[in-house]
Amino acid sequence: MSTEPKISLYRRIRRRLFRPSEILGGYEQSELIETVFRKTVAFEPTDDWPLVAEVSSVLDFGGGCGLHYKLAERRSPGIRWAVVETPGMVARASELATERLRFFSDIDSAAAWLGEIDLMHSNSALQYTPDPPATLKRLCGLNARTMYWARLWLTDRVRRETQTSYLSDNGPRALVGLPEKLVRYDRTSVMEADFLAAHSSYVLRDRGPDWFCFALS
């Protein structure tokens, strides 16, 4: 299951020839938030998602405007979904809230609303937090039945860098007519040994190059 935009050859060539000059700084920029919001609203999922089968409650850390909820409810229509995001993203995404989908700017509030958590889901978010080790510890401490991490940046020593992406690449798939700008984010890697040690209450069920699935032992 992937919701990454597909970049055509034409777009790749155009980007090389006409690189945007304007740069946005970070996830709290209003233009980035609006881009993610509009793309999420327009997104029509078609994929199945076996991970959420028989799952009734999910804490989605870094879940944007609820993209993954749109995927999940196809498999589990009654699923309750709590997205934890930046304050700006939460303010914009709250327009999409329902009885089963809510947005929170902190982990504790999201966990309190859910009660028991079947699944903690996080896709390419941990490394962009101000303090990844502390965030990792807090999420593992929720004792969710399953912990699923995707697109992690794990290394053998802590590294920090500034990453640049195109504005249109944020959020699900492509949406015609969006202005093109660059976005810069700071990210910090997590040592793989520390990441695995943080899951001391879990059994590693499966893993890939940059994703992990743990089950509560």
Disulfide bonds with the S-S distance in Angstrom:
none
